[in-house]
Amino acid sequence: MKNLKNFLINRKGWIAAAALIAAAAFVQVCNTVPEYCGEGSKLNPETQFCFNGKAYDKCGGAEYNPADQICEKGALKTKCAGSETFYNPATEFCANGNAFEKCGGGIYNPDSQTCTSGAVRTKCGSAYFSQASEFCFKDTVYAKCDGGIYNPDSQTCTSGALRTKCGNEYFSQVSEFCFKDTVYPKCGGNIYNPAAQACENGVLLAKCGENNYNPTLQFCTGGQTYPKCGGAGGVEYDPSFQSCEGNILKSKCGNDFFNPASQFCVNDDKIYSLCGGKKYDPATQACDANTVKTRCGSNDIYDSTTAFCLNNTVYQKCRGVVWEPANQKCENGVVKEKCGSGYYDTTIQFCYMNSTVYDKCNGKVYDPGVEECKEISMVFVQGGTFTMGCTGEQGNYCNSYEKPAHKVTLSSFYIGRYEISQAQWEEVMGYNPSSTKGYDLPVTNVSWDTIQVFIRKLNTQTGKNYRLPTEAEWEFAARGGIKSEGYIYAGSNNIKEVAWYSENSGRYPKYNLQIIGTKQPNELGIYDMSGNVAEWCTGAGRTYNNGSQMNPIGSYAGFRGGSYAGDKEGCYNGSGSGSIYIDNASIEYNEYCRVSSRSYYYSGEKMTILNTYSSYKDLGFRLAHSP
């Protein structure tokens, strides 16, 4: 029973599958509906297409244009323009109304080309040639020479190498050249002029008379060859007045030769060594320690840049100036004129009655017998731009307050030629606060406030507008203004020439205040801006930056210039290292004699200056005023 049941189930499945297949075939037949083309003509759209009301069989399954195309053996052909010929674009092309088979898959011009064994050949006269390996020249076919074409009229190809005609021969341009119809091998790969040159062992030689020479090592003059001086790439010379000894070119001097790099010839007979690289006149000059010096008398010699000769005696110039020893003398770099038993500086002094020296009164001569000078000697400082702060000549001594160096422009002003003396202070104030007394010594122990009182009284007496110089004005004047020569100190790089300091103003612990104006002045004729006493100035305490400044003003009082009690590097004010004493309190401010050194004193937000003048033992000042 079980087997019978499975048979009936399988039989029913087969009948159902057959029914589905039959239904699918019926649907397919019913869906193939014929189309119509023209007047009721039927076509099968899967195998045919309609063109101008007529049914056509597709060509290889594709439709086409029966007006210009035909189908042959399942291949579509296109009509050749202007003719009834058809061609297969896949294998043929049309030219001049005719169909041609492609040559190696490409088309060509049947008028000037042909196809031979699948290769296009181009017409040349009555023959054809392959452009890959041949070329046509004057209707004749030639094989290319190593793949290149050439001119058969002037060239030939031998063993695959191109050769060019030279007279009756041919030559290779790679290794030969033609000169006047004759073939020559190149010399080291270069062509040359065989009429004026020769080649030996691959080296090109030039002709010199009947001989040949190597221009790299030799030269020709007067029909003779000479080795260059200095070997290969050396220099040529004139053997008539020069010679080469040990690769050094020498010039003739009489019967001898000299080296112009280290020697010179005088009167064509004597050789002398250069003096510091310079020639000189041995009759009037001599060489001393590589410096040319001038003869003075029969025994002395001198350096004319720093000295001079008068009446067979050598004298040192006075800061570059020649002077008259009979009536003048040089003192601290200033030429002074004789006045009685003394001498005077004509720029700031005058001689009265040929016997007594007086300072000019604000630059003017007056009669001391009937007049009294109330003026203070001032120097005009032309305004300009300078670099303020730690400039190069200041070396490694700069402190942080001097940096960075920066451009500052100042208006013109006047500044005191000297520090204010004790006599000048006492004449105005009626007393002398200085610890060390002296009429011509700088006043000391003066505070900021007492200086302001002095200035107010002086201005009332003179009708002037004196003031303290600003810090920037002080430095510009100390540097020499627009006449600056870039010195470390005010007027010199030698501190002993311009400043009183510990090494020349006494012995520790007793250093002495010094008379004003006894050292050499700076470029502007200003004295004691380095050393003697430190000087008050206003407008200090400004923080430096890289920006340019115009007449800058700081907020505090400042000290400038150093004092007589400091050492060469420090030139410190007061005792102690880098200190000044105000009201017995040490203030560290690293004051130096250098022109760029600076300091200021303040307390809290407002400057505090104490009025007990006995505390300011190393401080003085000089005055300034505007034009």
CORUR-V483856 format. One record per residue. N is the residue number from 1. PHI is phi in degrees with one decimal (* if undefined). PSI is psi as a letter, one per 40 degrees, with the letter a starting at -180 (999 if undefined). Layout:
N;PHI;PSI, N;PHI;PSI
This chain:
1;*;d, 2;-64.0;d, 3;-66.3;d, 4;-65.6;d, 5;-63.4;d, 6;-63.8;d, 7;-62.9;d, 8;-65.2;d, 9;-64.3;d, 10;-65.9;d, 11;-63.5;d, 12;-62.6;d, 13;-64.9;d, 14;-67.8;d, 15;-62.7;d, 16;-66.6;d, 17;-64.9;d, 18;-63.7;d, 19;-64.8;d, 20;-65.9;d, 21;-61.9;d, 22;-63.4;d, 23;-66.7;d, 24;-64.3;d, 25;-62.7;d, 26;-63.8;d, 27;-63.4;d, 28;-63.7;d, 29;-62.8;d, 30;-69.9;d, 31;-78.1;d, 32;-80.7;g, 33;-100.0;h, 34;-62.9;i, 35;-97.7;i, 36;-118.7;i, 37;-135.4;h, 38;74.5;a, 39;-87.7;g, 40;79.2;e, 41;-70.8;h, 42;-94.8;i, 43;-144.1;i, 44;-93.9;h, 45;-62.2;e, 46;-79.3;d, 47;-123.2;e, 48;-131.6;i, 49;-143.1;i, 50;-108.3;h, 51;-138.2;h, 52;53.2;f, 53;76.5;e, 54;-130.2;i, 55;-86.5;h, 56;-128.7;i, 57;-74.7;h, 58;-64.4;i, 59;-106.8;h, 60;64.8;f, 61;84.4;e, 62;-118.2;i, 63;-78.0;i, 64;-153.1;i, 65;-99.8;h, 66;-62.7;e, 67;-71.8;d, 68;-121.6;e, 69;-135.3;i, 70;-133.1;i, 71;-119.5;h, 72;-121.5;h, 73;53.9;f, 74;76.6;e, 75;-113.0;h, 76;-85.5;h, 77;-120.3;i, 78;-109.8;i, 79;-73.2;h, 80;-76.5;h, 81;-57.4;h, 82;80.9;e, 83;-151.3;i, 84;-99.8;e, 85;-85.8;i, 86;-115.5;i, 87;-138.7;i, 88;-92.3;h, 89;-59.3;e, 90;-73.3;d, 91;-127.2;e, 92;-132.5;i, 93;-142.6;i, 94;-110.9;h, 95;-145.3;h, 96;56.8;f, 97;80.1;e, 98;-119.7;i, 99;-95.6;h, 100;-130.2;i, 101;-72.5;h, 102;-61.8;i, 103;-109.6;h, 104;64.4;f, 105;87.1;e, 106;-121.7;i, 107;-92.6;i, 108;-153.0;i, 109;-98.3;h, 110;-62.5;d, 111;-69.1;d, 112;-126.0;e, 113;-137.0;i, 114;-140.3;i, 115;-117.9;h, 116;-125.6;h, 117;53.1;f, 118;75.9;e, 119;-122.6;h, 120;-77.0;h, 121;-124.7;i, 122;-102.0;i, 123;-70.9;h, 124;-143.2;h, 125;64.3;b, 126;-97.1;e, 127;-116.8;i, 128;-126.4;i, 129;-137.8;i, 130;-90.7;h, 131;-68.8;e, 132;-73.5;d, 133;-128.0;e, 134;-135.3;i, 135;-146.5;i, 136;-109.5;h, 137;-135.8;h, 138;52.5;f, 139;61.1;f, 140;-127.7;h, 141;-89.5;h, 142;-128.0;i, 143;-76.3;h, 144;-62.1;i, 145;-105.5;h, 146;55.9;f, 147;86.1;e, 148;-119.5;i, 149;-90.4;i, 150;-153.4;i, 151;-99.6;h, 152;-63.2;e, 153;-70.5;d, 154;-124.3;e, 155;-138.8;i, 156;-142.0;i, 157;-119.1;h, 158;-122.4;h, 159;53.9;f, 160;76.7;e, 161;-115.0;h, 162;-80.7;h, 163;-130.0;i, 164;-106.9;i, 165;-72.3;h, 166;-143.3;h, 167;62.6;b, 168;-98.8;e, 169;-119.0;i, 170;-127.2;i, 171;-137.2;i, 172;-89.4;h, 173;-69.0;e, 174;-74.0;d, 175;-123.5;e, 176;-133.6;i, 177;-147.5;i, 178;-110.3;h, 179;-136.2;h, 180;51.9;f, 181;62.4;f, 182;-127.7;h, 183;-90.1;h, 184;-128.5;i, 185;-72.8;i, 186;-63.4;i, 187;-108.5;h, 188;62.8;f, 189;85.8;e, 190;-117.6;i, 191;-86.8;i, 192;-154.3;i, 193;-100.1;h, 194;-62.7;e, 195;-73.6;d, 196;-123.4;e, 197;-137.4;i, 198;-141.4;i, 199;-125.1;h, 200;-129.6;h, 201;54.7;f, 202;77.6;e, 203;-109.7;h, 204;-81.4;h, 205;-115.1;i, 206;-102.6;i, 207;-91.6;i, 208;-137.7;g, 209;64.0;b, 210;-94.7;e, 211;-111.3;i, 212;-111.9;i, 213;-146.5;i, 214;-92.1;h, 215;-62.0;e, 216;-71.8;d, 217;-109.6;e, 218;-133.0;i, 219;-142.6;i, 220;-118.6;h, 221;-149.0;h, 222;61.6;f, 223;78.1;e, 224;-124.9;i, 225;-100.7;i, 226;-136.7;i, 227;-70.8;i, 228;-64.3;i, 229;-90.0;h, 230;111.6;e, 231;75.8;a, 232;-56.8;h, 233;76.1;e, 234;-74.9;a, 235;-105.4;i, 236;-85.9;i, 237;-153.6;i, 238;-100.7;h, 239;-62.3;e, 240;-71.6;d, 241;-138.8;e, 242;-136.4;i, 243;-146.3;i, 244;-119.5;h, 245;-126.4;h, 246;59.1;f, 247;63.3;e, 248;-114.3;h, 249;-79.9;h, 250;-121.1;i, 251;-107.5;i, 252;-79.4;i, 253;-140.9;h, 254;64.1;b, 255;-98.8;e, 256;-122.0;i, 257;-128.5;i, 258;-134.0;i, 259;-92.6;h, 260;-61.4;e, 261;-72.0;d, 262;-134.1;e, 263;-137.4;i, 264;-147.6;i, 265;-113.1;h, 266;-118.1;h, 267;55.6;f, 268;56.8;f, 269;-147.1;e, 270;-126.8;h, 271;-106.4;h, 272;-127.9;i, 273;-78.5;i, 274;-62.4;i, 275;-108.9;h, 276;62.0;f, 277;83.6;e, 278;-118.0;i, 279;-81.8;i, 280;-152.7;i, 281;-99.2;h, 282;-60.1;e, 283;-72.3;d, 284;-121.2;e, 285;-133.7;i, 286;-143.3;i, 287;-107.6;h, 288;-130.9;h, 289;53.4;f, 290;61.9;f, 291;-123.2;h, 292;-74.5;h, 293;-121.9;i, 294;-98.1;i, 295;-77.8;i, 296;-134.3;h, 297;71.8;a, 298;-96.7;e, 299;-123.3;d, 300;-87.7;i, 301;-133.3;i, 302;-148.8;i, 303;-88.1;h, 304;-66.8;e, 305;-78.1;d, 306;-122.9;e, 307;-140.7;i, 308;-147.8;i, 309;-115.9;h, 310;-140.7;h, 311;52.7;f, 312;62.2;f, 313;-126.7;h, 314;-91.3;h, 315;-127.1;i, 316;-79.2;h, 317;-64.2;i, 318;-99.8;g, 319;51.3;f, 320;87.6;e, 321;-108.6;h, 322;-79.2;h, 323;-132.5;i, 324;-101.7;h, 325;-59.8;d, 326;-70.7;d, 327;-125.3;e, 328;-136.1;i, 329;-147.5;i, 330;-104.1;h, 331;-133.4;h, 332;54.7;f, 333;78.5;e, 334;-120.8;h, 335;-77.2;h, 336;-116.5;i, 337;-90.9;i, 338;-75.7;h, 339;-143.9;h, 340;62.1;b, 341;-93.5;e, 342;-118.9;a, 343;-136.4;i, 344;-142.8;i, 345;-89.6;h, 346;-66.6;e, 347;-76.3;d, 348;-129.0;e, 349;-131.5;i, 350;-147.0;i, 351;-103.5;h, 352;-104.9;h, 353;57.5;f, 354;56.5;f, 355;-142.2;d, 356;-124.0;h, 357;-97.5;h, 358;-127.4;i, 359;-72.8;i, 360;-63.3;i, 361;-96.4;g, 362;53.6;f, 363;87.7;e, 364;-118.2;i, 365;-82.8;i, 366;-138.0;i, 367;-101.4;h, 368;-60.6;e, 369;-71.1;d, 370;-126.9;e, 371;-126.3;i, 372;-126.8;h, 373;-89.2;h, 374;-99.8;e, 375;-84.3;i, 376;-107.3;h, 377;-66.1;h, 378;-119.4;i, 379;-116.4;h, 380;-78.8;h, 381;-112.3;h, 382;-64.2;h, 383;-62.4;i, 384;174.8;a, 385;-111.2;h, 386;-141.6;i, 387;-94.5;h, 388;-98.3;i, 389;105.4;a, 390;-77.3;g, 391;-82.8;i, 392;-56.4;d, 393;-70.0;e, 394;-75.7;e, 395;64.8;a, 396;-97.1;e, 397;-86.6;e, 398;-63.2;i, 399;-100.9;i, 400;-62.7;d, 401;-68.9;e, 402;-93.4;e, 403;-119.5;i, 404;-81.5;i, 405;-63.3;i, 406;-153.2;i, 407;-79.2;h, 408;-131.8;h, 409;-112.0;h, 410;-120.8;i, 411;-77.3;i, 412;-65.5;i, 413;-158.1;i, 414;-110.5;i, 415;-139.5;i, 416;-60.6;h, 417;-67.3;d, 418;-125.6;i, 419;-67.6;i, 420;-63.7;h, 421;-84.6;i, 422;-64.6;d, 423;-64.6;d, 424;-65.0;d, 425;-62.9;d, 426;-65.5;d, 427;-62.4;d, 428;-86.6;d, 429;-94.3;d, 430;86.7;e, 431;-151.5;i, 432;-124.1;h, 433;-83.6;e, 434;-70.0;i, 435;-71.9;d, 436;-96.5;h, 437;-89.0;i, 438;178.7;h, 439;-56.6;d, 440;-104.6;f, 441;-92.8;i, 442;-68.9;i, 443;-70.6;i, 444;-133.0;a, 445;58.3;f, 446;-117.2;h, 447;-90.3;i, 448;-59.1;d, 449;-65.2;d, 450;-67.4;d, 451;-64.7;d, 452;-64.0;d, 453;-64.2;d, 454;-56.7;d, 455;-64.8;d, 456;-61.2;d, 457;-64.8;d, 458;-63.5;d, 459;-64.3;d, 460;-66.5;d, 461;-71.4;d, 462;-105.1;e, 463;74.7;e, 464;-92.0;i, 465;-125.5;g, 466;-67.4;i, 467;-158.7;i, 468;-79.0;i, 469;-69.9;i, 470;-71.6;i, 471;-58.8;d, 472;-68.1;d, 473;-62.9;d, 474;-58.5;d, 475;-66.7;d, 476;-61.0;d, 477;-66.1;d, 478;-61.3;d, 479;-74.1;e, 480;100.0;e, 481;57.1;b, 482;-75.0;e, 483;-97.7;e, 484;-56.1;h, 485;-108.5;e, 486;73.9;f, 487;-82.6;i, 488;-71.9;d, 489;-105.0;i, 490;-77.5;g, 491;115.3;e, 492;-169.7;i, 493;-89.8;e, 494;-100.8;h, 495;-60.7;d, 496;-66.6;d, 497;-75.4;d, 498;-123.8;e, 499;-134.9;i, 500;-93.4;h, 501;-145.3;a, 502;-59.6;d, 503;-78.8;e, 504;-131.3;e, 505;-121.8;f, 506;126.8;a, 507;-122.0;i, 508;-59.6;h, 509;-92.6;e, 510;-103.1;g, 511;-100.0;i, 512;-109.1;h, 513;-63.9;i, 514;-118.4;i, 515;-61.5;h, 516;-64.7;h, 517;74.8;f, 518;-98.5;e, 519;-102.9;i, 520;-65.7;h, 521;-77.7;i, 522;-87.2;a, 523;-61.3;d, 524;-96.2;e, 525;81.0;f, 526;-101.4;h, 527;-105.0;i, 528;61.6;f, 529;-77.5;e, 530;-113.4;h, 531;80.2;a, 532;67.5;c, 533;-127.2;i, 534;-70.2;i, 535;-120.6;h, 536;-66.6;i, 537;-146.7;i, 538;-107.8;i, 539;67.9;f, 540;-94.1;a, 541;83.5;e, 542;-72.0;h, 543;-79.1;h, 544;-72.5;i, 545;-146.6;i, 546;-77.6;e, 547;-73.8;i, 548;-71.6;i, 549;-126.0;i, 550;-121.2;h, 551;45.3;f, 552;-69.1;i, 553;-133.4;h, 554;-94.3;a, 555;-106.1;e, 556;-127.4;i, 557;-79.8;i, 558;-130.9;i, 559;-120.6;h, 560;-137.2;i, 561;101.2;e, 562;75.8;i, 563;-134.3;i, 564;-66.9;e, 565;-97.8;e, 566;-98.6;i, 567;-83.6;i, 568;-59.1;d, 569;-78.1;d, 570;-86.2;d, 571;49.9;f, 572;-70.2;i, 573;-88.0;h, 574;73.0;a, 575;-84.7;i, 576;94.4;i, 577;-85.6;h, 578;68.5;f, 579;-125.8;i, 580;-127.5;i, 581;-102.1;h, 582;-122.8;h, 583;54.6;f, 584;62.1;e, 585;-110.2;h, 586;-79.8;h, 587;-112.3;h, 588;-80.3;h, 589;-146.4;e, 590;49.2;f, 591;-79.6;h, 592;-121.5;i, 593;-75.7;e, 594;-64.1;i, 595;-68.4;d, 596;-94.5;e, 597;-66.0;i, 598;-147.3;i, 599;-159.7;i, 600;-151.5;i, 601;-129.4;h, 602;-152.7;i, 603;-137.5;h, 604;64.5;a, 605;-81.6;d, 606;-117.6;h, 607;-59.0;h, 608;-121.6;h, 609;-119.3;h, 610;-79.3;i, 611;-100.0;e, 612;-80.0;g, 613;-62.1;d, 614;-66.7;e, 615;-83.3;d, 616;-96.4;g, 617;-70.9;e, 618;-118.7;e, 619;-107.2;h, 620;-132.8;a, 621;-166.5;i, 622;-132.5;i, 623;-100.7;i, 624;-143.9;i, 625;-159.1;i, 626;-84.6;i, 627;-59.7;999
